[in-house]
């Protein structure tokens, strides 16, 4: 998204539609990364709990 802003500043013809698309895609990737991070944490905790149960 920063690249798009810099390109728009240099060329001076950044259309609002392109900025909107970039904003939507950036938010989608942020949500995806957050959800992925949380699910990986949950998976690691479950694996650790399973290993602890197996050790008993």
PQR file of N, CA, C, O and H, with PARSE charges and radii, in Angstrom:
ATOM      1  N   UNK A   1       0.821  -1.181   0.000 -0.4000 1.5000
ATOM      2  CA  UNK A   1       0.000   0.000   0.000 -0.0000 2.0000
ATOM      3  C   UNK A   1       0.874   1.256   0.000  0.5500 1.7000
ATOM      4  O   UNK A   1       0.549   2.250  -0.649 -0.5500 1.4000
ATOM      5  N   UNK A   2       1.970   1.199   0.726 -0.4000 1.5000
ATOM      6  CA  UNK A   2       2.886   2.347   0.715 -0.0000 2.0000
ATOM      7  C   UNK A   2       3.449   2.585  -0.678  0.5500 1.7000
ATOM      8  O   UNK A   2       3.633   3.728  -1.096 -0.5500 1.4000
ATOM      9  H   UNK A   2       2.235   0.392   1.253  0.4000 1.0000
ATOM     10  N   UNK A   3       3.722   1.499  -1.392 -0.4000 1.5000
ATOM     11  CA  UNK A   3       4.227   1.629  -2.757 -0.0000 2.0000
ATOM     12  C   UNK A   3       3.206   2.349  -3.623  0.5500 1.7000
ATOM     13  O   UNK A   3       3.563   3.205  -4.433 -0.5500 1.4000
ATOM     14  H   UNK A   3       3.573   0.570  -1.052  0.4000 1.0000
ATOM     15  N   UNK A   4       1.945   2.003  -3.452 -0.4000 1.5000
ATOM     16  CA  UNK A   4       0.881   2.653  -4.219 -0.0000 2.0000
ATOM     17  C   UNK A   4       0.803   4.140  -3.885  0.5500 1.7000
ATOM     18  O   UNK A   4       0.618   4.966  -4.779 -0.5500 1.4000
ATOM     19  H   UNK A   4       1.655   1.308  -2.794  0.4000 1.0000
ATOM     20  N   UNK A   5       0.942   4.485  -2.614 -0.4000 1.5000
ATOM     21  CA  UNK A   5       0.905   5.900  -2.209 -0.0000 2.0000
ATOM     22  C   UNK A   5       2.092   6.651  -2.797  0.5500 1.7000
ATOM     23  O   UNK A   5       1.930   7.755  -3.318 -0.5500 1.4000
ATOM     24  H   UNK A   5       1.092   3.814  -1.888  0.4000 1.0000
ATOM     25  N   UNK A   6       3.297   6.058  -2.717 -0.4000 1.5000
ATOM     26  CA  UNK A   6       4.478   6.717  -3.280 -0.0000 2.0000
ATOM     27  C   UNK A   6       4.339   6.897  -4.786  0.5500 1.7000
ATOM     28  O   UNK A   6       4.694   7.946  -5.323 -0.5500 1.4000
ATOM     29  H   UNK A   6       3.429   5.162  -2.294  0.4000 1.0000
ATOM     30  N   UNK A   7       3.827   5.884  -5.462 -0.4000 1.5000
ATOM     31  CA  UNK A   7       3.640   5.994  -6.908 -0.0000 2.0000
ATOM     32  C   UNK A   7       2.647   7.107  -7.228  0.5500 1.7000
ATOM     33  O   UNK A   7       2.850   7.882  -8.163 -0.5500 1.4000
ATOM     34  H   UNK A   7       3.539   5.032  -5.026  0.4000 1.0000
ATOM     35  N   UNK A   8       1.574   7.179  -6.446 -0.4000 1.5000
ATOM     36  CA  UNK A   8       0.595   8.242  -6.659 -0.0000 2.0000
ATOM     37  C   UNK A   8       1.171   9.617  -6.402  0.5500 1.7000
ATOM     38  O   UNK A   8       0.828  10.573  -7.097 -0.5500 1.4000
ATOM     39  H   UNK A   8       1.408   6.550  -5.687  0.4000 1.0000
ATOM     40  N   UNK A   9       2.049   9.731  -5.405 -0.4000 1.5000
ATOM     41  CA  UNK A   9       2.674  11.022  -5.115 -0.0000 2.0000
ATOM     42  C   UNK A   9       3.636  11.419  -6.222  0.5500 1.7000
ATOM     43  O   UNK A   9       3.714  12.591  -6.590 -0.5500 1.4000
ATOM     44  H   UNK A   9       2.327   8.954  -4.840  0.4000 1.0000
ATOM     45  N   UNK A  10       4.373  10.440  -6.758 -0.4000 1.5000
ATOM     46  CA  UNK A  10       5.349  10.738  -7.806 -0.0000 2.0000
ATOM     47  C   UNK A  10       4.638  11.107  -9.108  0.5500 1.7000
ATOM     48  O   UNK A  10       4.950  12.122  -9.731 -0.5500 1.4000
ATOM     49  H   UNK A  10       4.309   9.488  -6.460  0.4000 1.0000
ATOM     50  N   UNK A  11       3.679  10.271  -9.510 -0.4000 1.5000
ATOM     51  CA  UNK A  11       2.980  10.514 -10.772 -0.0000 2.0000
ATOM     52  C   UNK A  11       1.864  11.536 -10.625  0.5500 1.7000
ATOM     53  O   UNK A  11       1.516  12.224 -11.586 -0.5500 1.4000
ATOM     54  H   UNK A  11       3.425   9.447  -9.004  0.4000 1.0000
ATOM     55  N   UNK A  12       1.300  11.638  -9.420 -0.4000 1.5000
ATOM     56  CA  UNK A  12       0.242  12.601  -9.187 -0.0000 2.0000
ATOM     57  C   UNK A  12      -1.114  12.191  -9.722  0.5500 1.7000
ATOM     58  O   UNK A  12      -2.007  13.028  -9.849 -0.5500 1.4000
ATOM     59  H   UNK A  12       1.582  11.080  -8.639  0.4000 1.0000
ATOM     60  N   UNK A  13      -1.283  10.906 -10.040 -0.4000 1.5000
ATOM     61  CA  UNK A  13      -2.569  10.486 -10.602 -0.0000 2.0000
ATOM     62  C   UNK A  13      -3.126   9.258  -9.884  0.5500 1.7000
ATOM     63  O   UNK A  13      -3.644   8.343 -10.525 -0.5500 1.4000
ATOM     64  H   UNK A  13      -0.557  10.226  -9.937  0.4000 1.0000
ATOM     65  N   UNK A  14      -3.021   9.238  -8.576 -0.4000 1.5000
ATOM     66  CA  UNK A  14      -3.544   8.115  -7.798 -0.0000 2.0000
ATOM     67  C   UNK A  14      -5.063   8.211  -7.748  0.5500 1.7000
ATOM     68  O   UNK A  14      -5.620   9.144  -7.169 -0.5500 1.4000
ATOM     69  H   UNK A  14      -2.601   9.981  -8.055  0.4000 1.0000
ATOM     70  N   UNK A  15      -5.718   7.246  -8.354 -0.4000 1.5000
ATOM     71  CA  UNK A  15      -7.179   7.241  -8.368 -0.0000 2.0000
ATOM     72  C   UNK A  15      -7.688   6.727  -7.024  0.5500 1.7000
ATOM     73  O   UNK A  15      -7.106   5.805  -6.454 -0.5500 1.4000
ATOM     74  H   UNK A  15      -5.265   6.488  -8.824  0.4000 1.0000
ATOM     75  N   UNK A  16      -8.753   7.308  -6.524 -0.4000 1.5000
ATOM     76  CA  UNK A  16      -9.305   6.857  -5.237 -0.0000 2.0000
ATOM     77  C   UNK A  16      -9.713   5.385  -5.253  0.5500 1.7000
ATOM     78  O   UNK A  16      -9.650   4.715  -4.222 -0.5500 1.4000
ATOM     79  H   UNK A  16      -9.225   8.057  -6.988  0.4000 1.0000
ATOM     80  N   UNK A  17     -10.131   4.874  -6.421 -0.4000 1.5000
ATOM     81  CA  UNK A  17     -10.521   3.464  -6.507 -0.0000 2.0000
ATOM     82  C   UNK A  17      -9.338   2.557  -6.193  0.5500 1.7000
ATOM     83  O   UNK A  17      -9.481   1.571  -5.469 -0.5500 1.4000
ATOM     84  H   UNK A  17     -10.182   5.418  -7.258  0.4000 1.0000
ATOM     85  N   UNK A  18      -8.174   2.889  -6.735 -0.4000 1.5000
ATOM     86  CA  UNK A  18      -6.982   2.069  -6.497 -0.0000 2.0000
ATOM     87  C   UNK A  18      -6.585   2.106  -5.028  0.5500 1.7000
ATOM     88  O   UNK A  18      -6.204   1.088  -4.451 -0.5500 1.4000
ATOM     89  H   UNK A  18      -8.058   3.690  -7.323  0.4000 1.0000
ATOM     90  N   UNK A  19      -6.679   3.284  -4.431 -0.4000 1.5000
ATOM     91  CA  UNK A  19      -6.361   3.398  -3.013 -0.0000 2.0000
ATOM     92  C   UNK A  19      -7.349   2.581  -2.189  0.5500 1.7000
ATOM     93  O   UNK A  19      -6.956   1.919  -1.228 -0.5500 1.4000
ATOM     94  H   UNK A  19      -6.989   4.112  -4.900  0.4000 1.0000
ATOM     95  N   UNK A  20      -8.616   2.624  -2.554 -0.4000 1.5000
ATOM     96  CA  UNK A  20      -9.638   1.840  -1.856 -0.0000 2.0000
ATOM     97  C   UNK A  20      -9.381   0.350  -1.975  0.5500 1.7000
ATOM     98  O   UNK A  20      -9.475  -0.378  -0.987 -0.5500 1.4000
ATOM     99  H   UNK A  20      -8.935   3.162  -3.334  0.4000 1.0000
ATOM    100  N   UNK A  21      -9.056  -0.110  -3.177 -0.4000 1.5000
ATOM    101  CA  UNK A  21      -8.746  -1.526  -3.369 -0.0000 2.0000
ATOM    102  C   UNK A  21      -7.536  -1.934  -2.532  0.5500 1.7000
ATOM    103  O   UNK A  21      -7.540  -2.983  -1.888 -0.5500 1.4000
ATOM    104  H   UNK A  21      -8.980   0.481  -3.980  0.4000 1.0000
ATOM    105  N   UNK A  22      -6.504  -1.096  -2.549 -0.4000 1.5000
ATOM    106  CA  UNK A  22      -5.297  -1.403  -1.774 -0.0000 2.0000
ATOM    107  C   UNK A  22      -5.610  -1.446  -0.283  0.5500 1.7000
ATOM    108  O   UNK A  22      -5.079  -2.292   0.436 -0.5500 1.4000
ATOM    109  H   UNK A  22      -6.501  -0.243  -3.072  0.4000 1.0000
ATOM    110  N   UNK A  23      -6.456  -0.554   0.181 -0.4000 1.5000
ATOM    111  CA  UNK A  23      -6.830  -0.528   1.593 -0.0000 2.0000
ATOM    112  C   UNK A  23      -7.598  -1.791   1.976  0.5500 1.7000
ATOM    113  O   UNK A  23      -7.330  -2.390   3.017 -0.5500 1.4000
ATOM    114  H   UNK A  23      -6.888   0.133  -0.403  0.4000 1.0000
ATOM    115  N   UNK A  24      -8.548  -2.194   1.138 -0.4000 1.5000
ATOM    116  CA  UNK A  24      -9.331  -3.401   1.408 -0.0000 2.0000
ATOM    117  C   UNK A  24      -8.439  -4.633   1.428  0.5500 1.7000
ATOM    118  O   UNK A  24      -8.563  -5.474   2.318 -0.5500 1.4000
ATOM    119  H   UNK A  24      -8.766  -1.708   0.292  0.4000 1.0000
ATOM    120  N   UNK A  25      -7.543  -4.748   0.458 -0.4000 1.5000
ATOM    121  CA  UNK A  25      -6.644  -5.901   0.395 -0.0000 2.0000
ATOM    122  C   UNK A  25      -5.696  -5.906   1.585  0.5500 1.7000
ATOM    123  O   UNK A  25      -5.412  -6.965   2.146 -0.5500 1.4000
ATOM    124  H   UNK A  25      -7.441  -4.064  -0.265  0.4000 1.0000
ATOM    125  N   UNK A  26      -5.206  -4.745   1.974 -0.4000 1.5000
ATOM    126  CA  UNK A  26      -4.309  -4.666   3.130 -0.0000 2.0000
ATOM    127  C   UNK A  26      -5.015  -5.103   4.407  0.5500 1.7000
ATOM    128  O   UNK A  26      -4.440  -5.832   5.214 -0.5500 1.4000
ATOM    129  H   UNK A  26      -5.436  -3.885   1.518  0.4000 1.0000
ATOM    130  N   UNK A  27      -6.241  -4.667   4.593 -0.4000 1.5000
ATOM    131  CA  UNK A  27      -7.008  -5.067   5.775 -0.0000 2.0000
ATOM    132  C   UNK A  27      -7.261  -6.569   5.747  0.5500 1.7000
ATOM    133  O   UNK A  27      -7.164  -7.238   6.776 -0.5500 1.4000
ATOM    134  H   UNK A  27      -6.708  -4.074   3.937  0.4000 1.0000
ATOM    135  N   UNK A  28      -7.587  -7.099   4.564 -0.4000 1.5000
ATOM    136  CA  UNK A  28      -7.829  -8.542   4.447 -0.0000 2.0000
ATOM    137  C   UNK A  28      -6.585  -9.334   4.829  0.5500 1.7000
ATOM    138  O   UNK A  28      -6.683 -10.334   5.541 -0.5500 1.4000
ATOM    139  H   UNK A  28      -7.666  -6.555   3.729  0.4000 1.0000
ATOM    140  N   UNK A  29      -5.421  -8.898   4.366 -0.4000 1.5000
ATOM    141  CA  UNK A  29      -4.189  -9.604   4.713 -0.0000 2.0000
ATOM    142  C   UNK A  29      -3.866  -9.474   6.200  0.5500 1.7000
ATOM    143  O   UNK A  29      -3.354 -10.419   6.801 -0.5500 1.4000
ATOM    144  H   UNK A  29      -5.342  -8.086   3.789  0.4000 1.0000
ATOM    145  N   UNK A  30      -4.155  -8.333   6.797 -0.4000 1.5000
ATOM    146  CA  UNK A  30      -3.929  -8.168   8.239 -0.0000 2.0000
ATOM    147  C   UNK A  30      -4.820  -9.112   9.038  0.5500 1.7000
ATOM    148  O   UNK A  30      -4.367  -9.741   9.994 -0.5500 1.4000
ATOM    149  H   UNK A  30      -4.571  -7.565   6.310  0.4000 1.0000
ATOM    150  N   UNK A  31      -6.085  -9.208   8.644 -0.4000 1.5000
ATOM    151  CA  UNK A  31      -7.009 -10.120   9.329 -0.0000 2.0000
ATOM    152  C   UNK A  31      -6.540 -11.554   9.157  0.5500 1.7000
ATOM    153  O   UNK A  31      -6.552 -12.332  10.111 -0.5500 1.4000
ATOM    154  H   UNK A  31      -6.453  -8.697   7.867  0.4000 1.0000
ATOM    155  N   UNK A  32      -6.127 -11.906   7.947 -0.4000 1.5000
ATOM    156  CA  UNK A  32      -5.646 -13.256   7.668 -0.0000 2.0000
ATOM    157  C   UNK A  32      -4.427 -13.577   8.539  0.5500 1.7000
ATOM    158  O   UNK A  32      -4.358 -14.655   9.129 -0.5500 1.4000
ATOM    159  H   UNK A  32      -6.117 -11.274   7.172  0.4000 1.0000
ATOM    160  N   UNK A  33      -3.476 -12.659   8.621 -0.4000 1.5000
ATOM    161  CA  UNK A  33      -2.273 -12.881   9.424 -0.0000 2.0000
ATOM    162  C   UNK A  33      -2.621 -13.029  10.903  0.5500 1.7000
ATOM    163  O   UNK A  33      -2.044 -13.872  11.591 -0.5500 1.4000
ATOM    164  H   UNK A  33      -3.532 -11.784   8.141  0.4000 1.0000
ATOM    165  N   UNK A  34      -3.558 -12.218  11.400 -0.4000 1.5000
ATOM    166  CA  UNK A  34      -3.968 -12.294  12.807 -0.0000 2.0000
ATOM    167  C   UNK A  34      -4.624 -13.640  13.112  0.5500 1.7000
ATOM    168  O   UNK A  34      -4.287 -14.288  14.103 -0.5500 1.4000
ATOM    169  H   UNK A  34      -4.026 -11.534  10.841  0.4000 1.0000
ATOM    170  N   UNK A  35      -5.555 -14.056  12.263 -0.4000 1.5000
ATOM    171  CA  UNK A  35      -6.245 -15.332  12.473 -0.0000 2.0000
ATOM    172  C   UNK A  35      -5.256 -16.487  12.379  0.5500 1.7000
ATOM    173  O   UNK A  35      -5.305 -17.410  13.191 -0.5500 1.4000
ATOM    174  H   UNK A  35      -5.829 -13.530  11.458  0.4000 1.0000
ATOM    175  N   UNK A  36      -4.362 -16.445  11.402 -0.4000 1.5000
ATOM    176  CA  UNK A  36      -3.353 -17.494  11.246 -0.0000 2.0000
ATOM    177  C   UNK A  36      -2.471 -17.584  12.483  0.5500 1.7000
ATOM    178  O   UNK A  36      -2.171 -18.681  12.954 -0.5500 1.4000
ATOM    179  H   UNK A  36      -4.321 -15.694  10.743  0.4000 1.0000
ATOM    180  N   UNK A  37      -2.057 -16.440  13.009 -0.4000 1.5000
ATOM    181  CA  UNK A  37      -1.214 -16.409  14.206 -0.0000 2.0000
ATOM    182  C   UNK A  37      -1.937 -17.030  15.399  0.5500 1.7000
ATOM    183  O   UNK A  37      -1.352 -17.816  16.145 -0.5500 1.4000
ATOM    184  H   UNK A  37      -2.301 -15.549  12.626  0.4000 1.0000
ATOM    185  N   UNK A  38      -3.206 -16.679  15.577 -0.4000 1.5000
ATOM    186  CA  UNK A  38      -3.978 -17.210  16.708 -0.0000 2.0000
ATOM    187  C   UNK A  38      -4.175 -18.718  16.583  0.5500 1.7000
ATOM    188  O   UNK A  38      -4.048 -19.442  17.570 -0.5500 1.4000
ATOM    189  H   UNK A  38      -3.682 -16.041  14.972  0.4000 1.0000
ATOM    190  N   UNK A  39      -4.486 -19.198  15.375 -0.4000 1.5000
ATOM    191  CA  UNK A  39      -4.694 -20.631  15.199 -0.0000 2.0000
ATOM    192  C   UNK A  39      -3.396 -21.409  15.378  0.5500 1.7000
ATOM    193  O   UNK A  39      -3.415 -22.530  15.886 -0.5500 1.4000
ATOM    194  H   UNK A  39      -4.590 -18.609  14.573  0.4000 1.0000
ATOM    195  N   UNK A  40      -2.273 -20.831  14.967 -0.4000 1.5000
ATOM    196  CA  UNK A  40      -0.985 -21.502  15.185 -0.0000 2.0000
ATOM    197  C   UNK A  40      -0.676 -21.587  16.677  0.5500 1.7000
ATOM    198  O   UNK A  40      -0.152 -22.597  17.147 -0.5500 1.4000
ATOM    199  H   UNK A  40      -2.258 -19.921  14.554  0.4000 1.0000
ATOM    200  N   UNK A  41      -1.000 -20.523  17.428 -0.4000 1.5000
ATOM    201  CA  UNK A  41      -0.803 -20.553  18.880 -0.0000 2.0000
ATOM    202  C   UNK A  41      -1.661 -21.632  19.510  0.5500 1.7000
ATOM    203  O   UNK A  41      -1.191 -22.383  20.364 -0.5500 1.4000
ATOM    204  H   UNK A  41      -1.426 -19.702  17.047  0.4000 1.0000
ATOM    205  N   UNK A  42      -2.921 -21.715  19.092 -0.4000 1.5000
ATOM    206  CA  UNK A  42      -3.823 -22.725  19.645 -0.0000 2.0000
ATOM    207  C   UNK A  42      -3.329 -24.125  19.308  0.5500 1.7000
ATOM    208  O   UNK A  42      -3.398 -25.024  20.146 -0.5500 1.4000
ATOM    209  H   UNK A  42      -3.304 -21.105  18.398  0.4000 1.0000
ATOM    210  N   UNK A  43      -2.833 -24.317  18.096 -0.4000 1.5000
ATOM    211  CA  UNK A  43      -2.320 -25.622  17.696 -0.0000 2.0000
ATOM    212  C   UNK A  43      -1.104 -26.016  18.510  0.5500 1.7000
ATOM    213  O   UNK A  43      -0.959 -27.178  18.888 -0.5500 1.4000
ATOM    214  H   UNK A  43      -2.776 -23.586  17.415  0.4000 1.0000
ATOM    215  N   UNK A  44      -0.227 -25.060  18.783 -0.4000 1.5000
ATOM    216  CA  UNK A  44       0.963 -25.345  19.580 -0.0000 2.0000
ATOM    217  C   UNK A  44       0.579 -25.692  21.015  0.5500 1.7000
ATOM    218  O   UNK A  44       1.164 -26.589  21.622 -0.5500 1.4000
ATOM    219  H   UNK A  44      -0.345 -24.116  18.475  0.4000 1.0000
ATOM    220  N   UNK A  45      -0.413 -24.974  21.556 -0.4000 1.5000
ATOM    221  CA  UNK A  45      -0.860 -25.266  22.928 -0.0000 2.0000
ATOM    222  C   UNK A  45      -1.501 -26.649  23.004  0.5500 1.7000
ATOM    223  O   UNK A  45      -1.289 -27.379  23.973 -0.5500 1.4000
ATOM    224  H   UNK A  45      -0.889 -24.246  21.063  0.4000 1.0000
ATOM    225  N   UNK A  46      -2.278 -27.009  21.995 -0.4000 1.5000
ATOM    226  CA  UNK A  46      -2.903 -28.337  21.982 -0.0000 2.0000
ATOM    227  C   UNK A  46      -1.855 -29.435  21.865  0.5500 1.7000
ATOM    228  O   UNK A  46      -1.947 -30.462  22.537 -0.5500 1.4000
ATOM    229  H   UNK A  46      -2.450 -26.416  21.208  0.4000 1.0000
ATOM    230  N   UNK A  47      -0.857 -29.216  21.007 -0.4000 1.5000
ATOM    231  CA  UNK A  47       0.201 -30.212  20.851 -0.0000 2.0000
ATOM    232  C   UNK A  47       0.968 -30.379  22.156  0.5500 1.7000
ATOM    233  O   UNK A  47       1.312 -31.497  22.541 -0.5500 1.4000
ATOM    234  H   UNK A  47      -0.783 -28.381  20.461  0.4000 1.0000
ATOM    235  N   UNK A  48       1.237 -29.267  22.835 -0.4000 1.5000
ATOM    236  CA  UNK A  48       1.944 -29.332  24.110 -0.0000 2.0000
ATOM    237  C   UNK A  48       1.109 -30.075  25.150  0.5500 1.7000
ATOM    238  O   UNK A  48       1.642 -30.884  25.908 -0.5500 1.4000
ATOM    239  H   UNK A  48       0.958 -28.359  22.522  0.4000 1.0000
ATOM    240  N   UNK A  49      -0.189 -29.806  25.190 -0.4000 1.5000
ATOM    241  CA  UNK A  49      -1.073 -30.485  26.138 -0.0000 2.0000
ATOM    242  C   UNK A  49      -1.133 -31.980  25.840  0.5500 1.7000
ATOM    243  O   UNK A  49      -1.146 -32.795  26.762 -0.5500 1.4000
ATOM    244  H   UNK A  49      -0.622 -29.148  24.573  0.4000 1.0000
ATOM    245  N   UNK A  50      -1.168 -32.342  24.570 -0.4000 1.5000
ATOM    246  CA  UNK A  50      -1.191 -33.759  24.202 -0.0000 2.0000
ATOM    247  C   UNK A  50       0.098 -34.455  24.617  0.5500 1.7000
ATOM    248  O   UNK A  50       0.067 -35.593  25.086 -0.5500 1.4000
ATOM    249  H   UNK A  50      -1.157 -31.680  23.821  0.4000 1.0000
ATOM    250  N   UNK A  51       1.225 -33.784  24.449 -0.4000 1.5000
ATOM    251  CA  UNK A  51       2.501 -34.375  24.856 -0.0000 2.0000
ATOM    252  C   UNK A  51       2.557 -34.555  26.368  0.5500 1.7000
ATOM    253  O   UNK A  51       3.068 -35.561  26.861 -0.5500 1.4000
ATOM    254  H   UNK A  51       1.250 -32.860  24.068  0.4000 1.0000
ATOM    255  N   UNK A  52       2.030 -33.575  27.104 -0.4000 1.5000
ATOM    256  CA  UNK A  52       2.027 -33.682  28.565 -0.0000 2.0000
ATOM    257  C   UNK A  52       1.136 -34.826  29.023  0.5500 1.7000
ATOM    258  O   UNK A  52       1.470 -35.521  29.982 -0.5500 1.4000
ATOM    259  H   UNK A  52       1.615 -32.758  26.704  0.4000 1.0000
ATOM    260  N   UNK A  53       0.004 -35.031  28.351 -0.4000 1.5000
ATOM    261  CA  UNK A  53      -0.876 -36.147  28.705 -0.0000 2.0000
ATOM    262  C   UNK A  53      -0.215 -37.483  28.393  0.5500 1.7000
ATOM    263  O   UNK A  53      -0.400 -38.455  29.125 -0.5500 1.4000
ATOM    264  H   UNK A  53      -0.268 -34.466  27.572  0.4000 1.0000
ATOM    265  N   UNK A  54       0.550 -37.535  27.315 -0.4000 1.5000
ATOM    266  CA  UNK A  54       1.215 -38.783  26.942 -0.0000 2.0000
ATOM    267  C   UNK A  54       2.323 -39.129  27.935  0.5500 1.7000
ATOM    268  O   UNK A  54       2.618 -40.303  28.161 -0.5500 1.4000
ATOM    269  H   UNK A  54       0.700 -36.745  26.720  0.4000 1.0000
ATOM    270  N   UNK A  55       2.935 -38.102  28.527 -0.4000 1.5000
ATOM    271  CA  UNK A  55       4.014 -38.332  29.488 -0.0000 2.0000
ATOM    272  C   UNK A  55       3.498 -38.888  30.808  0.5500 1.7000
ATOM    273  O   UNK A  55       4.263 -39.496  31.557 -0.5500 1.4000
ATOM    274  H   UNK A  55       2.696 -37.149  28.345  0.4000 1.0000
ATOM    275  N   UNK A  56       2.224 -38.693  31.108 -0.4000 1.5000
ATOM    276  CA  UNK A  56       1.683 -39.147  32.397 -0.0000 2.0000
ATOM    277  C   UNK A  56       1.509 -40.624  32.454  0.5500 1.7000
ATOM    278  O   UNK A  56       1.064 -41.154  33.473 -0.5500 1.4000
ATOM    279  H   UNK A  56       1.602 -38.199  30.500  0.4000 1.0000
TER
END
